[in-house]
Amino acid sequence: MQQLAEQMKSASDYVKQKYSDLEQKYNVLEQHIESVEVQSKQWRPHGGQGQMETTSNPELAQFFQKGILPGAESKALSVTNDGQGVTVRSEWSDRIVALVRETSPVRSVASNMQTSSNALEVLVDRGEVGSDWISELDERTKTAASFMERHKITVNEHYCLVEATLQMLEDSNLNLNIEQWLQGKIGQRFTRQENEAFLLGDGIGKPRGMLTYTTVPDADFTWGADPDTYEIGATFTGEAGDLTTAEPLFNLVDSLKAPYLENATWMMTRAFRNKARKIKDLEGRYIFEPSLAAGVPDTLLGYPIVLAEDMNTPAADTTGALFGDFQQSYACVDRSSIDVIRDPYSAPGRVRWYARKRLGGAIVNPEAVKALVLGTEPA
């Protein structure tokens, strides 16, 4: 009994000691919370009186006002670390990327790839495995093997820089309008820059656009080994800057190999669509079918139409429309997601948000796309 009593007393002392330790830790934590509340009131607008209005994203207020986010990733301002920490908001990047993808006509139909280096090497297979018929007892000889080639697509950088005044941030209640405004501005800028580059970019410090590749009569088209000298097979309307009959469109569709027709799409401007919608076949039927439902594209000869306003305005000897399986023919290569850097120091009285992205683009299969040229076929 005496031994049991000693054990019970020891257990009681242990519990009392633990309770005392927990009480001390609680007091320290309470003091720390009070200290944080006092400090937070020092930077709140209106002298800390009242509560800041809540938003659907409470961390946004901290990001705008002080550039601080719990658990945010801190990176240097450049590749060479200069010791100045900046805040990168991954959630913003995701939203802007989604906006760009939704509004970019080329990305919506092309192949989108990722790379972790400054270039992506795409393997191109232009050959076929050799085969032949043979009798049961004939000798089997080695047949030719398919061959692969590397197509290197370099990635380049584009950026966007927007800013807001400190007074605007201080006086605003920081509702979703500001966040949507900035995301929309950055997304629109990136979309315009990408759309133009994927169609008209010269490949120097930017993606190479589809319309910068030389067009040749489809009968003369060959898939060369050098990606820099790729050509696009073309059908010609026979009229300078115009299209008045359906025959060139039928010929263009027929020039695309059958494996690519299943996922084929038209790409054109509204101005060219206006020409195509007036064309009838030999039986007097319109070959253009307008969409009667939101989200459903118009069709031409049964194939969907994607509008790309960065294409050339219809004129003599220009490409009026592209047709093909763009997922097979063109690759958009992303090196990194969009980085958003908050800079409250460079411009006194203003806060800047610097967004950047690295990407590239090029034709990887010229056989899968065809062009309609508004002109006469060269002799």
C-alpha positions as CSV (number, residue, x, y, z in Angstrom):
1,M,0.0,0.0,0.0
2,Q,2.8,2.4,0.9
3,Q,4.5,1.7,-2.5
4,L,1.2,2.3,-4.3
5,A,0.7,5.6,-2.5
6,E,4.2,6.7,-3.5
7,Q,3.5,5.9,-7.1
8,M,0.2,7.8,-7.1
9,K,2.0,10.9,-5.5
10,S,4.7,10.7,-8.2
11,A,2.0,10.6,-10.9
12,S,0.2,13.5,-9.4
13,D,3.4,15.6,-9.2
14,Y,4.1,14.8,-12.9
15,V,0.6,16.0,-14.0
16,K,0.9,19.2,-11.9
17,Q,4.3,19.9,-13.6
18,K,2.9,19.3,-17.1
19,Y,-0.1,21.6,-16.3
20,S,2.3,24.3,-15.1
21,D,4.4,24.0,-18.3
22,L,1.3,24.2,-20.5
23,E,0.0,27.3,-18.6
24,Q,3.3,29.1,-19.2
25,K,3.3,28.3,-22.9
26,Y,-0.3,29.5,-23.2
27,N,0.7,32.8,-21.5
28,V,3.6,33.3,-23.9
29,L,1.4,32.5,-26.9
30,E,-1.3,35.0,-25.7
31,Q,1.3,37.7,-25.3
32,H,2.7,37.0,-28.8
33,I,-0.8,37.2,-30.4
34,E,-1.5,40.5,-28.6
35,S,1.8,41.8,-30.0
36,V,1.0,40.8,-33.5
37,E,-2.4,42.5,-33.3
38,V,-0.8,45.8,-32.1
39,Q,1.7,45.7,-35.0
40,S,-1.0,44.9,-37.6
41,K,-3.0,48.0,-36.5
42,Q,0.0,50.2,-37.3
43,W,-0.3,49.6,-41.1
44,R,-4.0,49.3,-41.4
45,P,-5.7,52.2,-43.3
46,H,-7.8,54.7,-41.3
47,G,-5.4,54.4,-38.3
48,G,-6.4,50.8,-37.5
49,Q,-10.0,51.8,-36.7
50,G,-12.6,49.3,-37.8
51,Q,-12.1,46.1,-39.8
52,M,-10.9,45.8,-43.3
53,E,-13.6,44.4,-45.6
54,T,-13.1,40.7,-46.2
55,T,-12.7,39.3,-49.7
56,S,-13.0,35.9,-51.3
57,N,-9.2,35.7,-51.0
58,P,-8.2,37.2,-47.6
59,E,-4.4,36.9,-48.4
60,L,-4.9,39.3,-51.3
61,A,-5.1,42.3,-49.0
62,Q,-1.7,41.5,-47.5
63,F,-0.2,41.0,-51.0
64,F,-1.4,44.4,-52.3
65,Q,-0.6,46.4,-49.1
66,K,2.6,44.9,-48.0
67,G,3.6,42.2,-50.5
68,I,3.5,39.5,-47.9
69,L,1.8,36.2,-48.2
70,P,2.0,33.3,-45.8
71,G,4.1,30.6,-47.3
72,A,4.9,32.6,-50.4
73,E,8.0,31.7,-52.4
74,S,10.8,34.2,-52.2
75,K,13.1,34.6,-55.2
76,A,15.8,37.1,-56.4
77,L,15.0,39.9,-58.8
78,S,17.3,38.4,-61.4
79,V,19.4,35.3,-62.1
80,T,22.3,36.8,-60.3
81,N,21.1,37.1,-56.7
82,D,21.3,40.7,-55.5
83,G,19.8,40.0,-52.1
84,Q,16.5,41.7,-52.6
85,G,13.6,39.4,-51.9
86,V,10.5,39.5,-54.0
87,T,7.1,37.7,-53.7
88,V,5.9,35.3,-56.4
89,R,2.2,34.6,-56.3
90,S,1.6,31.2,-57.8
91,E,-2.2,31.5,-57.6
92,W,-2.1,34.6,-59.8
93,S,0.1,32.7,-62.3
94,D,-2.5,29.9,-62.6
95,R,-5.3,32.4,-63.2
96,I,-3.4,34.4,-65.8
97,V,-2.3,31.2,-67.6
98,A,-5.9,30.0,-67.7
99,L,-7.0,33.3,-69.2
100,V,-4.3,33.3,-71.9
101,R,-5.2,29.7,-72.9
102,E,-8.9,30.5,-73.1
103,T,-8.4,33.5,-75.4
104,S,-5.5,32.3,-77.6
105,P,-6.8,30.8,-80.8
106,V,-3.5,29.1,-81.6
107,R,-3.1,27.5,-78.2
108,S,-6.7,26.2,-78.3
109,V,-5.9,24.0,-81.3
110,A,-2.1,23.5,-81.3
111,S,0.0,21.2,-79.2
112,N,1.1,22.6,-75.8
113,M,4.3,21.2,-74.4
114,Q,6.5,21.8,-71.3
115,T,10.3,21.9,-71.0
116,S,12.6,22.4,-68.0
117,S,15.5,23.9,-70.1
118,N,16.0,26.8,-72.5
119,A,14.9,24.6,-75.4
120,L,12.8,21.6,-76.3
121,E,14.0,19.0,-78.7
122,V,11.0,17.4,-80.5
123,L,11.6,14.1,-82.2
124,V,10.4,14.1,-85.8
125,D,9.8,10.9,-87.6
126,R,9.6,11.5,-91.4
127,G,10.3,7.9,-92.5
128,E,8.5,4.6,-92.5
129,V,9.5,1.1,-91.6
130,G,10.2,-0.9,-94.7
131,S,8.1,-4.0,-95.5
132,D,7.4,-6.3,-98.3
133,W,5.4,-9.4,-99.3
134,I,7.1,-12.8,-99.0
135,S,6.3,-16.4,-99.6
136,E,6.4,-19.0,-96.8
137,L,9.8,-20.4,-97.5
138,D,11.6,-17.3,-98.9
139,E,14.5,-15.8,-97.1
140,R,13.8,-12.8,-95.0
141,T,16.2,-9.9,-95.5
142,K,16.6,-6.8,-93.3
143,T,14.2,-4.0,-94.2
144,A,14.8,-0.3,-93.8
145,A,14.1,1.2,-90.4
146,S,12.3,4.4,-89.7
147,F,14.5,7.3,-88.6
148,M,14.1,10.1,-86.2
149,E,15.4,13.7,-86.3
150,R,15.6,16.3,-83.6
151,H,13.8,19.7,-84.0
152,K,15.1,22.1,-81.4
153,I,12.6,24.8,-80.3
154,T,14.1,27.5,-78.2
155,V,12.2,29.4,-75.5
156,N,12.1,33.2,-75.2
157,E,10.8,35.6,-72.7
158,H,7.9,38.0,-72.8
159,Y,6.7,40.2,-69.9
160,C,4.1,42.7,-68.7
161,L,4.4,45.5,-66.3
162,V,1.4,47.2,-64.6
163,E,1.2,49.5,-61.7
164,A,-1.2,51.1,-59.2
165,T,-0.8,54.1,-56.9
166,L,-0.5,53.7,-53.2
167,Q,-3.4,56.0,-52.7
168,M,-5.6,53.8,-54.8
169,L,-4.6,50.8,-52.7
170,E,-5.0,52.6,-49.5
171,D,-8.4,54.1,-50.3
172,S,-9.8,51.0,-52.0
173,N,-11.7,48.4,-50.0
174,L,-9.7,45.8,-51.9
175,N,-12.6,43.9,-53.3
176,L,-12.3,41.5,-56.2
177,N,-12.5,44.3,-58.8
178,I,-8.8,45.2,-58.4
179,E,-7.6,41.6,-58.5
180,Q,-9.7,41.0,-61.7
181,W,-8.5,44.2,-63.2
182,L,-4.8,43.4,-62.8
183,Q,-5.2,39.8,-63.9
184,G,-7.2,40.9,-66.9
185,K,-4.7,43.5,-67.9
186,I,-1.8,41.0,-67.7
187,G,-3.7,38.3,-69.4
188,Q,-4.8,40.5,-72.3
189,R,-1.2,41.7,-72.8
190,F,0.2,38.2,-72.9
191,T,-2.6,37.0,-75.2
192,R,-2.0,39.7,-77.7
193,Q,1.8,39.1,-77.6
194,E,1.4,35.3,-78.0
195,N,-1.2,35.4,-80.7
196,E,0.9,37.7,-82.9
197,A,4.1,35.6,-82.3
198,F,2.5,32.2,-83.0
199,L,1.3,33.6,-86.4
200,L,3.8,36.3,-87.4
201,G,6.8,35.9,-85.1
202,D,10.2,35.8,-86.9
203,G,11.7,33.3,-84.5
204,I,14.4,35.8,-83.4
205,G,13.8,36.3,-79.6
206,K,10.3,35.1,-80.0
207,P,8.4,32.1,-81.3
208,R,8.3,31.5,-85.1
209,G,4.8,32.1,-86.5
210,M,3.0,29.8,-88.9
211,L,2.6,32.5,-91.5
212,T,6.4,33.1,-91.8
213,Y,7.0,29.8,-93.4
214,T,7.3,29.8,-97.2
215,T,4.2,28.6,-99.1
216,V,4.7,26.5,-102.2
217,P,2.2,24.8,-104.6
218,D,1.1,21.7,-102.9
219,A,2.3,19.5,-105.8
220,D,5.8,20.8,-105.1
221,F,5.6,20.3,-101.3
222,T,8.3,18.1,-99.6
223,W,8.9,17.6,-96.0
224,G,12.5,18.6,-95.7
225,A,15.0,17.5,-93.1
226,D,15.9,21.1,-91.9
227,P,13.2,22.7,-89.7
228,D,14.5,26.1,-90.6
229,T,13.5,25.5,-94.2
230,Y,10.2,23.9,-93.7
231,E,7.5,24.9,-96.3
232,I,3.7,24.8,-96.3
233,G,1.8,23.3,-99.2
234,A,-0.6,25.8,-100.6
235,T,-3.7,25.9,-102.8
236,F,-4.2,29.1,-104.9
237,T,-7.5,30.9,-105.5
238,G,-6.4,32.2,-108.9
239,E,-7.7,35.7,-107.9
240,A,-5.6,38.4,-106.4
241,G,-6.7,39.0,-102.9
242,D,-10.1,37.3,-103.4
243,L,-12.1,34.1,-103.3
244,T,-15.3,33.8,-105.4
245,T,-15.7,30.1,-106.0
246,A,-15.8,27.0,-103.8
247,E,-13.4,25.0,-105.9
248,P,-10.1,26.2,-104.2
249,L,-11.6,25.3,-100.8
250,F,-12.5,21.8,-101.9
251,N,-9.0,21.4,-103.4
252,L,-7.4,22.6,-100.2
253,V,-9.4,20.1,-98.1
254,D,-8.5,17.3,-100.5
255,S,-4.8,18.2,-100.3
256,L,-4.6,17.3,-96.6
257,K,-3.9,13.6,-96.0
258,A,-6.7,11.6,-94.5
259,P,-5.1,10.9,-91.1
260,Y,-5.1,14.7,-90.4
261,L,-8.7,15.3,-91.5
262,E,-10.3,13.8,-88.4
263,N,-8.9,16.7,-86.2
264,A,-8.7,19.4,-88.9
265,T,-9.7,23.0,-88.3
266,W,-9.9,26.2,-90.3
267,M,-8.0,29.3,-89.1
268,M,-8.9,32.7,-90.6
269,T,-9.8,36.3,-89.9
270,R,-13.3,37.6,-89.8
271,A,-12.7,39.4,-93.0
272,F,-12.0,36.2,-94.8
273,R,-14.9,34.4,-93.1
274,N,-17.1,37.1,-94.6
275,K,-15.9,36.1,-98.0
276,A,-16.3,32.4,-97.4
277,R,-19.8,32.7,-96.1
278,K,-21.0,34.0,-99.5
279,I,-19.6,31.0,-101.4
280,K,-21.9,28.3,-102.8
281,D,-21.2,24.9,-104.3
282,L,-22.2,23.8,-107.8
283,E,-25.7,22.9,-106.6
284,G,-26.2,26.4,-105.1
285,R,-25.8,25.4,-101.5
286,Y,-23.8,27.6,-99.0
287,I,-20.7,25.8,-97.9
288,F,-20.5,28.0,-94.7
289,E,-22.7,27.0,-91.8
290,P,-23.1,29.6,-89.0
291,S,-23.3,28.4,-85.4
292,L,-26.7,28.7,-83.7
293,A,-25.4,28.0,-80.2
294,A,-23.0,29.7,-77.9
295,G,-19.6,28.0,-77.7
296,V,-20.1,26.0,-80.9
297,P,-17.9,27.2,-83.8
298,D,-19.0,28.1,-87.3
299,T,-18.1,25.4,-89.9
300,L,-16.8,25.6,-93.4
301,L,-17.2,22.4,-95.5
302,G,-18.1,20.7,-92.2
303,Y,-14.9,21.6,-90.4
304,P,-14.8,24.1,-87.4
305,I,-13.5,27.6,-87.8
306,V,-11.1,29.4,-85.4
307,L,-10.8,33.1,-85.7
308,A,-7.3,34.6,-85.5
309,E,-7.3,38.3,-86.1
310,D,-3.5,38.5,-86.1
311,M,-3.5,36.8,-89.5
312,N,-2.8,39.1,-92.5
313,T,-5.7,41.1,-93.9
314,P,-6.9,39.5,-97.2
315,A,-4.8,40.9,-100.0
316,A,-3.0,39.8,-103.1
317,D,-0.7,36.8,-102.6
318,T,-1.4,36.6,-98.8
319,T,-2.6,33.5,-96.9
320,G,-6.3,33.9,-96.5
321,A,-6.8,30.8,-94.4
322,L,-4.9,27.9,-92.8
323,F,-6.4,24.4,-92.7
324,G,-5.1,21.3,-91.0
325,D,-4.5,19.4,-87.8
326,F,-2.8,22.1,-85.8
327,Q,-2.2,19.8,-82.8
328,Q,0.1,17.8,-85.1
329,S,1.6,20.7,-87.0
330,Y,2.4,23.4,-84.4
331,A,3.9,23.2,-81.0
332,C,3.7,25.9,-78.2
333,V,6.5,25.3,-75.7
334,D,6.3,26.7,-72.2
335,R,9.5,26.9,-70.1
336,S,7.9,28.2,-66.9
337,S,4.7,29.4,-65.5
338,I,4.0,33.1,-65.1
339,D,6.0,34.7,-62.4
340,V,4.5,37.8,-60.7
341,I,6.9,40.1,-58.8
342,R,5.6,42.9,-56.6
343,D,7.8,46.0,-56.7
344,P,6.9,48.8,-54.3
345,Y,10.4,50.5,-54.5
346,S,11.2,51.5,-58.0
347,A,8.6,54.2,-58.4
348,P,7.8,56.2,-55.2
349,G,4.1,56.4,-54.6
350,R,3.4,53.4,-56.8
351,V,3.4,49.7,-56.7
352,R,4.3,47.7,-59.8
353,W,3.6,44.1,-60.7
354,Y,6.0,42.6,-63.1
355,A,4.9,39.4,-64.8
356,R,7.1,37.3,-67.1
357,K,6.9,34.1,-69.0
358,R,9.3,32.0,-71.1
359,L,7.9,30.2,-74.2
360,G,8.6,29.2,-77.7
361,G,6.8,27.9,-80.8
362,A,7.4,26.5,-84.2
363,I,5.9,24.2,-86.9
364,V,7.0,20.6,-86.1
365,N,5.0,18.8,-88.9
366,P,4.5,20.9,-92.0
367,E,2.6,18.0,-93.7
368,A,-0.3,18.5,-91.3
369,V,-1.2,22.0,-92.3
370,K,-2.1,23.6,-95.7
371,A,-2.5,27.2,-96.8
372,L,-5.0,29.0,-99.0
373,V,-3.2,31.8,-100.9
374,L,-5.3,34.6,-102.4
375,G,-3.5,34.7,-105.7
376,T,-2.3,32.9,-108.8
377,E,-0.1,29.9,-108.6
378,P,3.5,30.8,-109.6
379,A,4.7,29.4,-112.9
